[in-house]
Every structure is written in C-alpha cells, then in structure tokens.
C-alpha cells in the first residue's frame, strides 16, 4: 500500500498527518487522491467513516496557488456542522503550510462578519447552499474563479431539498472546473446531476462486506413508547458509555429526552434545528471536549460529524429509511475503533426494522429486558404477536390489490423528509462544458 507521499502529498502535510496518527491512506483516499491530482472529475461512492473528507481535501491543498488571492476551490455541504468540521480539518492540514486561507460560509453566522472575511484572500470556501446563494445575490462572492468544486454528501443535499440551490451555484462557476461528487448512495437524481455537470468522471466505489461498518455491534431492543425512557436509562447505566449520541425523530422529543437526562443527573446537551447557531456550536464543542457525555440529537447531526471517542449510538426513535440508519450508527466505530449501536423498537416500528434489515442485508436478533423494556407479563408476547399479524394481514391485502385497506391503528405515517427535484433548472440557458 502506498503512503501519502507516494500518492503526491507534500512532506509538510504528510508530517501533519503523521502527528495526528494518520500513517496509511484509506481505500477511498488511495484511489481518489491520484485521480483528483490528475485533474479528473470524480464520483466517489463510499459508506460513512471511510475517510472521504481527506480524499478531496488533501489533493485540493496540493493544487491551490497561494500567489492568487481569489477563490479556487468550493466545497458544498448540506449542514453547517459539516461545513465547520471540513474547514477545521483543512486548517489542521495547513498548520505547516503558509498562505492557504479557508473560510466557512453557513447560516446562523453574522453576515457582516462573513462579508469582512470575504474581502480578504480566500482560497477555499466551505459552504452550505442557502447562505452561499445569499452571498452570490449580494455580489459579495465571485465563483467565476473556482477551478475545483466538491459536492459532499450529495445524497443528503438531495434529501434536504437543496438540489435547485446546488444547480444555481454550479451555474456561477467556470465551465472548465474540476468536479468531485461524494455520496454514500447514488439515487437517480444524483446520477442526473453528475451527467449534467461532469465530464467523463471516474467512478470510485469502496464496498464493504455489509453496508454498515463491520466493527459496529448492532443491538435491537424491543420495548414500547411508554417504556422507552426507562429502557434507555437502564441501558446507559449498564453500558456506561464514554461518549454517546442519542437520536430522536423530532425536536420536541429531543428536548424532552434531554430534560430527562439532566434531571437524572447526566451531563447532556441537545442538538436540533430550534437552537441558535451559537448554542449548536457550544454544544458540539462541549461534546468534542468530552465535557458532556450525551448528545441528544435529531438527524441534523447524523451526517459527516466525526467526533473522536463516541462509543455508543442510541436510536431512541428508529429511523424511517435505511440511509439514515447507516449514517446514524456511523457516528461510532470510526477510524478503526469499536462501537455499539442500540435501536429501540416498539411493535409499530417493525415494518421499518424489516426495511433496514433488507437494506443492510443483515438479520437482527431482537432482545428484550423483561420488566424494563417490556412488561414482565406472559401475555405481552401474545399482544405483540397479534399486532405483528395485523400488520402482515394489512400488508397482504395491499399487495393483493386492496389499496384501500387501512393500516393498523397503531402505525404512524412515515414522516420522511421531502426529496428535492431531479436537479434540472427552469432557466432558458443550459450550462455545458
């Protein structure tokens, strides 16, 4: 296996990598870095936690011309947390390199402060689509000098409805730019975006034996909505995690669970869309510094956040799609470490559990904690079995053509986020390269 020097990374940056304990490139880095250095467009498909960030950051740093003060590289990300993380990673990598300046541009920051920074020499911009478009419309940023464009977590930008903004942003860049697209999955809309804006891209895919990271121990606990809090507190007491992220389906549920943990004497913070940017940053900093043990979050924290030392992930609410499950549990077991992911399921969640099992090609062993996660009664299994039979009966009727069949009364609608459009634009002119 080649080292970073052999891949074309300068010795100053290699020294920084070694000081951080990063000696050998991961598979995605080994395959991507040479192609990017050669100037090729790249589509990289790899599961979370494989080192995708350095796969594009390192070659970009090699290609920056510090003699020029304009924006040469643009990295688009779906969330402000990911924008912060990537910009911090870049700053770490250039500690021994003079002259390369990076700026993170995202919502929640003071606009005047961003405008002031944009007036200085900025070589790399890491941005979320909404705030970047705001600067484009203000005329405070010029993207016509961008030679390298990265679309990071492209499938998440699709899920969050950002593809129209991404389309508008790409329209402002050089047609001769080099484009890199990184994504865990490849929906048709992302393929269409790639076909529209990329030239003969090299497709790189890193596969694992299973879709999920092999080092993560996955556990499913059967419970009820009424018993979830007690079950989680029991598991926390039993596992004693060093750092843990607890995922909830909604902001209201995250707030309520955060209050329960605080009342139970645990050091915990919450992370969701109702918090100001300042509070979100403080919560993440406390968690990274291990000053808080638990981070209660909605899916805003599921993508791209790499916090060292996360030993446990708890799905307090089961995710309603396979991708969200993969990205949630990928917050642990990173960089070769071990991790545990525990998912709490009520009888009404069984359809989502089966969907996840099918998606990751893995069958779960469902466990119970009698008297805690389920009632210590002999008739509970019968009740649970009857609910499962009812769900299967309704599913069979729908497959047989009975679309009017009502779902079981204990099932809730699937509150998935709406997807964005296919990435096409309604403008009269079409960008070509």
C-alpha beads as a LAMMPS data file, in Angstrom:
LAMMPS data file: protein, C-alpha beads

433 atoms
432 bonds

1 atom types
1 bond types

-500.0 500.0 xlo xhi
-500.0 500.0 ylo yhi
-500.0 500.0 zlo zhi

Masses

1 110.0

Atoms # bond

1 1 1 0.000 0.000 0.000
2 1 1 1.428 3.425 -0.950
3 1 1 1.834 6.142 1.673
4 1 1 0.650 9.743 1.312
5 1 1 3.995 10.903 -0.075
6 1 1 3.773 8.323 -2.834
7 1 1 0.244 9.485 -3.617
8 1 1 1.594 13.002 -4.248
9 1 1 1.014 14.761 -0.920
10 1 1 3.793 17.163 0.117
11 1 1 6.032 16.349 3.069
12 1 1 4.766 19.258 5.229
13 1 1 1.199 17.937 5.107
14 1 1 2.392 14.345 5.483
15 1 1 4.193 15.410 8.666
16 1 1 0.909 16.837 9.998
17 1 1 -0.900 13.592 9.124
18 1 1 1.704 11.544 10.977
19 1 1 1.459 13.779 14.041
20 1 1 -2.271 13.002 14.096
21 1 1 -1.605 9.275 13.846
22 1 1 -2.702 9.054 10.191
23 1 1 0.032 6.995 8.558
24 1 1 -1.599 4.996 5.760
25 1 1 -4.344 6.185 3.392
26 1 1 -7.742 4.512 3.470
27 1 1 -9.024 2.742 0.373
28 1 1 -11.086 5.733 -0.796
29 1 1 -8.097 8.054 -0.284
30 1 1 -5.693 5.749 -2.107
31 1 1 -7.982 5.566 -5.137
32 1 1 -9.262 9.155 -5.191
33 1 1 -6.210 11.342 -4.471
34 1 1 -4.218 10.441 -7.647
35 1 1 -7.270 10.973 -9.880
36 1 1 -8.002 14.391 -8.371
37 1 1 -4.343 15.410 -8.699
38 1 1 -4.533 14.460 -12.383
39 1 1 -7.463 16.836 -12.797
40 1 1 -10.136 14.214 -13.428
41 1 1 -13.777 14.575 -12.467
42 1 1 -14.567 12.012 -9.775
43 1 1 -17.703 10.339 -8.456
44 1 1 -16.871 8.593 -5.179
45 1 1 -19.357 6.278 -3.504
46 1 1 -18.367 5.057 -0.063
47 1 1 -20.044 4.461 3.272
48 1 1 -19.630 6.905 6.110
49 1 1 -16.443 6.779 8.187
50 1 1 -14.155 5.751 5.307
51 1 1 -12.103 8.955 5.181
52 1 1 -13.906 10.751 2.360
53 1 1 -13.059 14.241 3.650
54 1 1 -9.299 13.845 3.351
55 1 1 -9.803 12.144 -0.023
56 1 1 -10.745 15.516 -1.514
57 1 1 -9.130 17.943 0.947
58 1 1 -5.560 16.681 0.504
59 1 1 -5.387 16.918 -3.323
60 1 1 -7.156 20.296 -3.260
61 1 1 -4.470 21.657 -0.950
62 1 1 -1.801 20.445 -3.395
63 1 1 -3.438 22.354 -6.252
64 1 1 -4.033 25.714 -4.529
65 1 1 -1.942 28.587 -5.919
66 1 1 -1.143 30.818 -2.925
67 1 1 0.093 33.570 -5.247
68 1 1 -3.521 34.201 -6.231
69 1 1 -5.986 35.638 -3.729
70 1 1 -9.241 34.517 -5.369
71 1 1 -11.496 31.558 -4.541
72 1 1 -10.037 28.487 -6.234
73 1 1 -11.935 25.661 -4.501
74 1 1 -15.563 25.443 -3.375
75 1 1 -16.830 22.651 -1.126
76 1 1 -20.623 22.414 -0.782
77 1 1 -22.080 20.542 2.199
78 1 1 -25.667 20.002 3.396
79 1 1 -25.244 21.177 7.018
80 1 1 -23.451 23.925 8.905
81 1 1 -21.934 21.355 11.287
82 1 1 -20.306 19.548 8.375
83 1 1 -19.098 22.863 6.906
84 1 1 -17.477 23.699 10.235
85 1 1 -15.877 20.282 10.505
86 1 1 -14.389 20.328 6.986
87 1 1 -12.997 23.851 7.412
88 1 1 -11.405 22.813 10.729
89 1 1 -9.898 19.758 9.045
90 1 1 -8.408 21.953 6.319
91 1 1 -6.945 24.321 8.910
92 1 1 -5.349 21.359 10.683
93 1 1 -3.817 20.122 7.447
94 1 1 -2.222 23.506 6.599
95 1 1 -0.613 24.117 10.005
96 1 1 2.808 23.598 8.397
97 1 1 1.874 25.243 5.090
98 1 1 1.925 29.009 4.640
99 1 1 -0.518 31.096 2.675
100 1 1 -3.609 28.881 2.211
101 1 1 -6.764 30.520 3.586
102 1 1 -10.103 28.803 4.121
103 1 1 -13.485 30.287 5.045
104 1 1 -16.642 28.508 6.219
105 1 1 -19.866 30.135 4.991
106 1 1 -23.131 28.974 6.552
107 1 1 -26.382 30.245 8.022
108 1 1 -26.590 31.431 11.606
109 1 1 -23.352 33.411 11.370
110 1 1 -23.172 37.186 11.403
111 1 1 -23.389 38.258 7.742
112 1 1 -21.278 41.390 8.274
113 1 1 -18.504 39.262 9.764
114 1 1 -18.600 36.940 6.766
115 1 1 -18.584 39.877 4.353
116 1 1 -15.474 41.274 6.031
117 1 1 -13.656 37.941 5.764
118 1 1 -14.632 37.504 2.127
119 1 1 -12.834 40.752 1.273
120 1 1 -9.519 39.167 2.237
121 1 1 -7.596 36.480 0.378
122 1 1 -9.713 33.324 0.448
123 1 1 -8.565 30.272 -1.492
124 1 1 -11.074 27.664 -0.274
125 1 1 -14.718 28.238 0.635
126 1 1 -16.684 25.568 2.517
127 1 1 -20.361 26.450 2.371
128 1 1 -23.960 25.393 2.777
129 1 1 -26.099 26.137 -0.318
130 1 1 -28.535 28.625 1.220
131 1 1 -26.038 31.050 2.729
132 1 1 -23.730 30.827 -0.312
133 1 1 -26.608 31.791 -2.627
134 1 1 -27.292 34.747 -0.330
135 1 1 -23.714 35.964 -0.866
136 1 1 -23.957 35.388 -4.617
137 1 1 -27.082 37.570 -4.763
138 1 1 -25.388 40.235 -2.650
139 1 1 -22.453 40.198 -5.024
140 1 1 -20.117 39.559 -2.093
141 1 1 -18.582 36.396 -3.539
142 1 1 -17.334 35.638 -7.038
143 1 1 -17.317 31.988 -8.082
144 1 1 -16.066 32.528 -11.620
145 1 1 -12.520 31.729 -10.451
146 1 1 -13.438 28.363 -8.903
147 1 1 -11.350 25.631 -10.509
148 1 1 -12.293 22.807 -8.132
149 1 1 -15.838 22.034 -6.950
150 1 1 -16.773 19.394 -4.371
151 1 1 -20.331 18.252 -3.716
152 1 1 -20.029 16.465 -0.383
153 1 1 -22.820 14.262 0.976
154 1 1 -24.698 14.799 -2.292
155 1 1 -27.497 12.396 -1.398
156 1 1 -28.181 14.295 1.828
157 1 1 -28.402 17.573 -0.113
158 1 1 -30.994 15.825 -2.260
159 1 1 -32.964 14.625 0.781
160 1 1 -32.917 18.121 2.277
161 1 1 -34.245 19.652 -0.952
162 1 1 -31.079 21.570 -1.850
163 1 1 -30.644 20.430 -5.470
164 1 1 -32.218 23.574 -7.006
165 1 1 -29.786 25.748 -4.997
166 1 1 -26.876 23.487 -5.965
167 1 1 -27.899 23.862 -9.596
168 1 1 -27.905 27.666 -9.281
169 1 1 -24.493 27.665 -7.584
170 1 1 -22.843 25.412 -10.167
171 1 1 -24.177 27.761 -12.850
172 1 1 -21.981 30.523 -11.383
173 1 1 -18.738 28.535 -11.664
174 1 1 -16.305 28.018 -14.519
175 1 1 -17.470 25.522 -17.118
176 1 1 -13.893 24.174 -17.190
177 1 1 -13.836 23.446 -13.462
178 1 1 -12.952 20.050 -11.988
179 1 1 -15.936 18.499 -10.201
180 1 1 -15.862 15.917 -7.408
181 1 1 -19.035 14.307 -6.096
182 1 1 -19.021 12.294 -2.866
183 1 1 -22.041 10.362 -1.698
184 1 1 -22.957 7.290 0.332
185 1 1 -25.786 6.395 -2.062
186 1 1 -26.490 7.157 -5.707
187 1 1 -30.179 7.980 -6.292
188 1 1 -31.273 8.727 -9.869
189 1 1 -31.396 12.474 -9.155
190 1 1 -27.721 12.475 -8.152
191 1 1 -26.793 10.489 -11.264
192 1 1 -28.651 13.059 -13.374
193 1 1 -26.775 15.897 -11.662
194 1 1 -23.467 14.177 -12.365
195 1 1 -24.362 13.580 -16.002
196 1 1 -25.329 17.224 -16.420
197 1 1 -22.229 18.814 -14.932
198 1 1 -19.366 16.301 -15.059
199 1 1 -17.096 15.274 -17.930
200 1 1 -16.129 11.604 -18.197
201 1 1 -15.997 11.201 -14.417
202 1 1 -14.073 8.353 -12.874
203 1 1 -16.390 6.279 -10.712
204 1 1 -14.818 5.048 -7.477
205 1 1 -16.723 2.771 -5.141
206 1 1 -15.496 1.325 -1.876
207 1 1 -17.540 -1.655 -0.818
208 1 1 -17.675 -3.446 2.498
209 1 1 -18.949 -6.924 3.283
210 1 1 -22.022 -5.234 4.657
211 1 1 -23.423 -1.782 4.092
212 1 1 -22.827 -0.900 7.738
213 1 1 -19.406 -0.684 9.332
214 1 1 -18.306 -4.148 10.421
215 1 1 -16.730 -3.011 13.694
216 1 1 -20.065 -1.682 14.999
217 1 1 -22.000 -4.071 17.223
218 1 1 -25.686 -3.594 16.395
219 1 1 -28.324 -4.370 19.022
220 1 1 -32.119 -4.135 18.786
221 1 1 -34.200 -3.876 21.978
222 1 1 -37.947 -4.456 21.855
223 1 1 -39.900 -2.017 24.003
224 1 1 -42.949 0.248 23.985
225 1 1 -43.236 4.008 23.589
226 1 1 -44.278 4.260 27.229
227 1 1 -41.200 2.335 28.391
228 1 1 -38.568 3.924 26.137
229 1 1 -37.233 6.383 28.722
230 1 1 -36.822 3.759 31.429
231 1 1 -35.231 1.367 28.932
232 1 1 -32.728 3.975 27.740
233 1 1 -31.764 4.956 31.303
234 1 1 -31.294 1.268 32.170
235 1 1 -29.059 0.729 29.116
236 1 1 -26.993 3.821 29.878
237 1 1 -26.450 2.639 33.434
238 1 1 -25.485 -0.794 32.167
239 1 1 -23.218 0.320 29.292
240 1 1 -21.630 3.380 30.921
241 1 1 -20.600 4.897 27.550
242 1 1 -17.688 7.300 27.303
243 1 1 -19.483 9.473 24.741
244 1 1 -22.881 8.701 23.244
245 1 1 -25.222 10.233 20.676
246 1 1 -28.951 9.617 21.154
247 1 1 -31.113 10.143 18.070
248 1 1 -34.732 11.271 18.286
249 1 1 -37.252 11.646 15.488
250 1 1 -38.375 15.207 16.307
251 1 1 -37.085 18.349 18.008
252 1 1 -39.817 18.104 20.664
253 1 1 -38.815 14.548 21.581
254 1 1 -35.119 15.525 21.659
255 1 1 -35.853 18.430 24.034
256 1 1 -37.965 16.251 26.326
257 1 1 -35.376 13.460 26.480
258 1 1 -32.583 15.980 27.100
259 1 1 -34.512 17.304 30.108
260 1 1 -34.989 13.740 31.407
261 1 1 -31.237 13.037 31.210
262 1 1 -30.400 16.299 33.008
263 1 1 -32.967 15.511 35.706
264 1 1 -31.384 12.052 36.077
265 1 1 -28.015 13.635 36.825
266 1 1 -26.281 13.125 33.456
267 1 1 -24.165 15.695 31.604
268 1 1 -26.091 16.149 28.353
269 1 1 -26.641 18.632 25.539
270 1 1 -29.238 18.829 22.788
271 1 1 -28.642 19.449 19.060
272 1 1 -31.502 20.303 16.723
273 1 1 -32.842 22.980 14.405
274 1 1 -34.551 25.092 17.073
275 1 1 -31.220 26.090 18.632
276 1 1 -29.316 29.186 17.564
277 1 1 -26.059 28.638 15.725
278 1 1 -24.131 29.824 18.754
279 1 1 -25.814 27.256 21.020
280 1 1 -25.259 24.488 18.467
281 1 1 -21.558 25.312 18.233
282 1 1 -21.191 25.401 22.027
283 1 1 -22.990 22.055 22.359
284 1 1 -20.704 20.443 19.781
285 1 1 -17.585 21.897 21.386
286 1 1 -18.563 20.604 24.835
287 1 1 -19.260 17.184 23.365
288 1 1 -15.980 17.077 21.401
289 1 1 -14.103 18.095 24.545
290 1 1 -15.927 15.320 26.491
291 1 1 -17.360 17.882 28.895
292 1 1 -20.783 16.411 28.179
293 1 1 -21.324 12.678 27.941
294 1 1 -24.540 12.606 25.918
295 1 1 -25.668 14.486 22.819
296 1 1 -29.415 14.203 22.174
297 1 1 -29.903 14.993 18.509
298 1 1 -32.235 14.934 15.551
299 1 1 -30.893 13.824 12.171
300 1 1 -29.220 17.223 11.704
301 1 1 -26.224 15.603 13.449
302 1 1 -26.309 12.299 11.597
303 1 1 -24.161 13.186 8.615
304 1 1 -20.462 13.780 8.456
305 1 1 -19.824 14.657 12.091
306 1 1 -16.645 12.924 13.204
307 1 1 -16.281 13.130 16.987
308 1 1 -13.436 11.096 18.384
309 1 1 -14.359 8.757 21.206
310 1 1 -18.071 8.140 20.518
311 1 1 -18.528 4.640 21.928
312 1 1 -22.313 4.318 21.666
313 1 1 -25.163 5.439 19.425
314 1 1 -28.731 5.023 20.652
315 1 1 -31.637 5.160 18.203
316 1 1 -34.269 6.269 20.691
317 1 1 -36.592 6.509 17.675
318 1 1 -35.955 4.139 14.785
319 1 1 -35.092 5.954 11.532
320 1 1 -37.617 5.624 8.718
321 1 1 -35.137 4.905 5.928
322 1 1 -32.031 2.762 5.504
323 1 1 -29.673 5.627 4.676
324 1 1 -30.486 7.462 7.910
325 1 1 -29.833 4.283 9.895
326 1 1 -26.437 3.809 8.232
327 1 1 -25.396 7.399 8.798
328 1 1 -26.617 7.497 12.393
329 1 1 -24.756 4.399 13.528
330 1 1 -21.709 5.531 11.560
331 1 1 -21.075 8.162 14.255
332 1 1 -19.426 5.385 16.284
333 1 1 -16.837 2.790 15.311
334 1 1 -14.865 5.406 13.390
335 1 1 -11.171 5.341 12.480
336 1 1 -10.851 1.662 13.278
337 1 1 -12.360 1.879 16.760
338 1 1 -15.093 -0.326 18.188
339 1 1 -18.627 0.938 18.606
340 1 1 -22.095 -0.119 19.726
341 1 1 -25.381 0.943 18.126
342 1 1 -28.612 0.230 20.023
343 1 1 -32.020 0.663 18.402
344 1 1 -35.224 0.734 20.458
345 1 1 -38.262 -0.631 18.610
346 1 1 -41.918 -0.701 19.557
347 1 1 -44.319 -3.144 17.852
348 1 1 -45.433 -0.406 15.442
349 1 1 -41.801 0.038 14.301
350 1 1 -41.428 -3.499 12.946
351 1 1 -42.008 -2.505 9.303
352 1 1 -39.107 -0.037 9.499
353 1 1 -36.914 -2.640 11.190
354 1 1 -37.630 -5.127 8.395
355 1 1 -36.857 -2.442 5.811
356 1 1 -33.478 -1.723 7.464
357 1 1 -32.671 -5.448 7.672
358 1 1 -33.345 -5.793 3.961
359 1 1 -31.326 -2.682 3.119
360 1 1 -28.201 -3.739 5.021
361 1 1 -28.683 -7.450 4.259
362 1 1 -28.484 -8.386 7.892
363 1 1 -30.991 -10.017 10.259
364 1 1 -31.204 -8.582 13.768
365 1 1 -31.579 -10.625 16.923
366 1 1 -34.292 -8.752 18.830
367 1 1 -33.633 -8.668 22.564
368 1 1 -35.918 -7.814 25.486
369 1 1 -35.321 -6.727 29.068
370 1 1 -38.261 -8.192 30.965
371 1 1 -39.806 -5.854 33.471
372 1 1 -37.996 -2.866 31.914
373 1 1 -38.219 -2.767 28.130
374 1 1 -41.370 -4.904 28.149
375 1 1 -43.884 -5.759 30.882
376 1 1 -42.995 -8.774 32.966
377 1 1 -46.176 -10.494 31.868
378 1 1 -46.758 -13.699 29.958
379 1 1 -49.437 -12.097 27.754
380 1 1 -47.111 -9.402 26.323
381 1 1 -45.691 -11.729 23.666
382 1 1 -49.227 -12.616 22.594
383 1 1 -50.181 -8.939 22.272
384 1 1 -47.010 -8.153 20.322
385 1 1 -47.595 -11.172 18.083
386 1 1 -51.181 -10.113 17.379
387 1 1 -50.013 -6.618 16.378
388 1 1 -47.443 -8.116 14.016
389 1 1 -50.065 -10.431 12.485
390 1 1 -52.396 -7.462 11.957
391 1 1 -49.644 -5.536 10.177
392 1 1 -48.833 -8.551 7.962
393 1 1 -52.538 -9.036 7.162
394 1 1 -52.914 -5.416 6.015
395 1 1 -49.692 -5.638 4.013
396 1 1 -51.007 -8.775 2.289
397 1 1 -54.261 -7.052 1.379
398 1 1 -52.394 -4.112 -0.154
399 1 1 -50.155 -6.429 -2.212
400 1 1 -53.256 -8.272 -3.403
401 1 1 -54.660 -5.035 -4.779
402 1 1 -56.661 -3.853 -1.817
403 1 1 -55.074 -0.398 -1.704
404 1 1 -57.992 0.900 0.268
405 1 1 -57.097 -1.298 3.211
406 1 1 -56.473 0.766 6.283
407 1 1 -53.165 0.360 8.096
408 1 1 -53.187 -0.967 11.659
409 1 1 -54.344 1.671 14.109
410 1 1 -51.054 1.535 15.991
411 1 1 -48.991 2.559 12.958
412 1 1 -47.965 6.131 12.326
413 1 1 -47.339 7.753 8.950
414 1 1 -43.825 7.795 7.559
415 1 1 -42.575 11.319 8.211
416 1 1 -39.691 11.269 5.794
417 1 1 -38.180 14.487 4.629
418 1 1 -39.319 15.511 1.142
419 1 1 -36.756 14.943 -1.541
420 1 1 -35.542 17.688 -3.827
421 1 1 -36.148 17.764 -7.562
422 1 1 -34.044 15.984 -10.135
423 1 1 -31.523 18.808 -10.277
424 1 1 -32.750 20.260 -13.563
425 1 1 -33.167 24.002 -13.903
426 1 1 -36.040 26.013 -15.353
427 1 1 -33.698 28.585 -16.840
428 1 1 -33.692 29.024 -20.573
429 1 1 -29.963 28.510 -20.886
430 1 1 -28.187 25.266 -20.031
431 1 1 -24.639 25.120 -18.770
432 1 1 -22.277 22.978 -20.810
433 1 1 -18.613 22.207 -20.534

Bonds

1 1 1 2
2 1 2 3
3 1 3 4
4 1 4 5
5 1 5 6
6 1 6 7
7 1 7 8
8 1 8 9
9 1 9 10
10 1 10 11
11 1 11 12
12 1 12 13
13 1 13 14
14 1 14 15
15 1 15 16
16 1 16 17
17 1 17 18
18 1 18 19
19 1 19 20
20 1 20 21
21 1 21 22
22 1 22 23
23 1 23 24
24 1 24 25
25 1 25 26
26 1 26 27
27 1 27 28
28 1 28 29
29 1 29 30
30 1 30 31
31 1 31 32
32 1 32 33
33 1 33 34
34 1 34 35
35 1 35 36
36 1 36 37
37 1 37 38
38 1 38 39
39 1 39 40
40 1 40 41
41 1 41 42
42 1 42 43
43 1 43 44
44 1 44 45
45 1 45 46
46 1 46 47
47 1 47 48
48 1 48 49
49 1 49 50
50 1 50 51
51 1 51 52
52 1 52 53
53 1 53 54
54 1 54 55
55 1 55 56
56 1 56 57
57 1 57 58
58 1 58 59
59 1 59 60
60 1 60 61
61 1 61 62
62 1 62 63
63 1 63 64
64 1 64 65
65 1 65 66
66 1 66 67
67 1 67 68
68 1 68 69
69 1 69 70
70 1 70 71
71 1 71 72
72 1 72 73
73 1 73 74
74 1 74 75
75 1 75 76
76 1 76 77
77 1 77 78
78 1 78 79
79 1 79 80
80 1 80 81
81 1 81 82
82 1 82 83
83 1 83 84
84 1 84 85
85 1 85 86
86 1 86 87
87 1 87 88
88 1 88 89
89 1 89 90
90 1 90 91
91 1 91 92
92 1 92 93
93 1 93 94
94 1 94 95
95 1 95 96
96 1 96 97
97 1 97 98
98 1 98 99
99 1 99 100
100 1 100 101
101 1 101 102
102 1 102 103
103 1 103 104
104 1 104 105
105 1 105 106
106 1 106 107
107 1 107 108
108 1 108 109
109 1 109 110
110 1 110 111
111 1 111 112
112 1 112 113
113 1 113 114
114 1 114 115
115 1 115 116
116 1 116 117
117 1 117 118
118 1 118 119
119 1 119 120
120 1 120 121
121 1 121 122
122 1 122 123
123 1 123 124
124 1 124 125
125 1 125 126
126 1 126 127
127 1 127 128
128 1 128 129
129 1 129 130
130 1 130 131
131 1 131 132
132 1 132 133
133 1 133 134
134 1 134 135
135 1 135 136
136 1 136 137
137 1 137 138
138 1 138 139
139 1 139 140
140 1 140 141
141 1 141 142
142 1 142 143
143 1 143 144
144 1 144 145
145 1 145 146
146 1 146 147
147 1 147 148
148 1 148 149
149 1 149 150
150 1 150 151
151 1 151 152
152 1 152 153
153 1 153 154
154 1 154 155
155 1 155 156
156 1 156 157
157 1 157 158
158 1 158 159
159 1 159 160
160 1 160 161
161 1 161 162
162 1 162 163
163 1 163 164
164 1 164 165
165 1 165 166
166 1 166 167
167 1 167 168
168 1 168 169
169 1 169 170
170 1 170 171
171 1 171 172
172 1 172 173
173 1 173 174
174 1 174 175
175 1 175 176
176 1 176 177
177 1 177 178
178 1 178 179
179 1 179 180
180 1 180 181
181 1 181 182
182 1 182 183
183 1 183 184
184 1 184 185
185 1 185 186
186 1 186 187
187 1 187 188
188 1 188 189
189 1 189 190
190 1 190 191
191 1 191 192
192 1 192 193
193 1 193 194
194 1 194 195
195 1 195 196
196 1 196 197
197 1 197 198
198 1 198 199
199 1 199 200
200 1 200 201
201 1 201 202
202 1 202 203
203 1 203 204
204 1 204 205
205 1 205 206
206 1 206 207
207 1 207 208
208 1 208 209
209 1 209 210
210 1 210 211
211 1 211 212
212 1 212 213
213 1 213 214
214 1 214 215
215 1 215 216
216 1 216 217
217 1 217 218
218 1 218 219
219 1 219 220
220 1 220 221
221 1 221 222
222 1 222 223
223 1 223 224
224 1 224 225
225 1 225 226
226 1 226 227
227 1 227 228
228 1 228 229
229 1 229 230
230 1 230 231
231 1 231 232
232 1 232 233
233 1 233 234
234 1 234 235
235 1 235 236
236 1 236 237
237 1 237 238
238 1 238 239
239 1 239 240
240 1 240 241
241 1 241 242
242 1 242 243
243 1 243 244
244 1 244 245
245 1 245 246
246 1 246 247
247 1 247 248
248 1 248 249
249 1 249 250
250 1 250 251
251 1 251 252
252 1 252 253
253 1 253 254
254 1 254 255
255 1 255 256
256 1 256 257
257 1 257 258
258 1 258 259
259 1 259 260
260 1 260 261
261 1 261 262
262 1 262 263
263 1 263 264
264 1 264 265
265 1 265 266
266 1 266 267
267 1 267 268
268 1 268 269
269 1 269 270
270 1 270 271
271 1 271 272
272 1 272 273
273 1 273 274
274 1 274 275
275 1 275 276
276 1 276 277
277 1 277 278
278 1 278 279
279 1 279 280
280 1 280 281
281 1 281 282
282 1 282 283
283 1 283 284
284 1 284 285
285 1 285 286
286 1 286 287
287 1 287 288
288 1 288 289
289 1 289 290
290 1 290 291
291 1 291 292
292 1 292 293
293 1 293 294
294 1 294 295
295 1 295 296
296 1 296 297
297 1 297 298
298 1 298 299
299 1 299 300
300 1 300 301
301 1 301 302
302 1 302 303
303 1 303 304
304 1 304 305
305 1 305 306
306 1 306 307
307 1 307 308
308 1 308 309
309 1 309 310
310 1 310 311
311 1 311 312
312 1 312 313
313 1 313 314
314 1 314 315
315 1 315 316
316 1 316 317
317 1 317 318
318 1 318 319
319 1 319 320
320 1 320 321
321 1 321 322
322 1 322 323
323 1 323 324
324 1 324 325
325 1 325 326
326 1 326 327
327 1 327 328
328 1 328 329
329 1 329 330
330 1 330 331
331 1 331 332
332 1 332 333
333 1 333 334
334 1 334 335
335 1 335 336
336 1 336 337
337 1 337 338
338 1 338 339
339 1 339 340
340 1 340 341
341 1 341 342
342 1 342 343
343 1 343 344
344 1 344 345
345 1 345 346
346 1 346 347
347 1 347 348
348 1 348 349
349 1 349 350
350 1 350 351
351 1 351 352
352 1 352 353
353 1 353 354
354 1 354 355
355 1 355 356
356 1 356 357
357 1 357 358
358 1 358 359
359 1 359 360
360 1 360 361
361 1 361 362
362 1 362 363
363 1 363 364
364 1 364 365
365 1 365 366
366 1 366 367
367 1 367 368
368 1 368 369
369 1 369 370
370 1 370 371
371 1 371 372
372 1 372 373
373 1 373 374
374 1 374 375
375 1 375 376
376 1 376 377
377 1 377 378
378 1 378 379
379 1 379 380
380 1 380 381
381 1 381 382
382 1 382 383
383 1 383 384
384 1 384 385
385 1 385 386
386 1 386 387
387 1 387 388
388 1 388 389
389 1 389 390
390 1 390 391
391 1 391 392
392 1 392 393
393 1 393 394
394 1 394 395
395 1 395 396
396 1 396 397
397 1 397 398
398 1 398 399
399 1 399 400
400 1 400 401
401 1 401 402
402 1 402 403
403 1 403 404
404 1 404 405
405 1 405 406
406 1 406 407
407 1 407 408
408 1 408 409
409 1 409 410
410 1 410 411
411 1 411 412
412 1 412 413
413 1 413 414
414 1 414 415
415 1 415 416
416 1 416 417
417 1 417 418
418 1 418 419
419 1 419 420
420 1 420 421
421 1 421 422
422 1 422 423
423 1 423 424
424 1 424 425
425 1 425 426
426 1 426 427
427 1 427 428
428 1 428 429
429 1 429 430
430 1 430 431
431 1 431 432
432 1 432 433
